[in-house]
């Protein structure tokens, strides 16, 4: 292990909780940024299924377009 000497400077009982705590804080920051900056994720968590609704809209648009092209 190349970085094994770090534990001669920082005790593992201090360094490991700091490392894991940093990972935890960064993970929470990323998740909160995703929740606040997207509009689809909260509705996904609520159980909304936008993927099932999209083909119905496409099918409705396709049904309208052929009749308009005949005229």
C-alpha positions as CSV (number, residue, x, y, z in Angstrom):
1,X,0.0,0.0,0.0
2,X,1.6,3.3,-1.1
3,X,-0.1,5.5,1.4
4,X,0.4,3.3,4.5
5,X,2.7,5.9,6.1
6,X,-0.2,8.3,6.5
7,X,-1.2,6.3,9.6
8,X,2.1,7.1,11.2
9,X,1.0,10.8,11.2
10,X,-2.7,10.5,11.7
11,X,-4.1,7.8,14.0
12,X,-6.7,5.5,12.3
13,X,-9.2,6.2,15.1
14,X,-9.2,9.8,14.0
15,X,-8.5,9.5,10.2
16,X,-11.1,6.9,9.3
17,X,-14.0,8.7,10.9
18,X,-12.9,12.0,9.2
19,X,-12.6,10.2,5.8
20,X,-16.0,8.5,6.2
21,X,-17.6,11.7,7.5
22,X,-16.3,13.6,4.5
23,X,-17.7,11.1,2.2
24,X,-21.1,11.3,4.0
25,X,-21.2,15.1,3.8
26,X,-20.3,15.2,0.1
27,X,-22.9,12.5,-0.7
28,X,-25.6,14.5,1.2
29,X,-24.6,17.6,-0.7
30,X,-24.8,15.9,-4.1
31,X,-28.2,14.4,-3.3
32,X,-29.6,17.7,-2.0
33,X,-28.4,19.5,-5.1
34,X,-30.1,16.9,-7.3
35,X,-33.3,17.2,-5.4
36,X,-33.4,21.0,-5.5
37,X,-32.3,21.4,-9.1
38,X,-34.4,18.8,-10.9
39,X,-38.2,18.6,-11.2
40,X,-38.5,15.0,-12.1
41,X,-36.8,13.4,-9.1
42,X,-39.3,14.5,-6.4
43,X,-42.2,13.3,-8.6
44,X,-40.4,10.0,-9.1
45,X,-40.1,9.6,-5.3
46,X,-43.9,10.3,-5.0
47,X,-44.6,7.4,-7.5
48,X,-45.5,9.4,-10.6
49,X,-44.7,7.5,-13.7
50,X,-43.9,10.0,-16.5
51,X,-42.6,7.3,-18.8
52,X,-46.0,5.6,-19.0
53,X,-47.7,8.9,-19.6
54,X,-45.4,10.0,-22.5
55,X,-46.4,7.3,-25.0
56,X,-50.0,8.2,-24.6
57,X,-49.2,11.8,-25.6
58,X,-47.2,10.6,-28.5
59,X,-50.0,8.3,-29.7
60,X,-52.5,11.2,-29.4
61,X,-50.2,13.5,-31.5
62,X,-49.7,10.8,-34.2
63,X,-53.4,10.2,-34.4
64,X,-53.9,13.9,-35.2
65,X,-51.1,14.4,-37.7
66,X,-52.3,11.9,-40.4
67,X,-55.8,13.3,-40.5
68,X,-54.3,16.8,-40.9
69,X,-51.9,15.7,-43.7
70,X,-54.9,14.3,-45.8
71,X,-56.4,17.8,-46.0
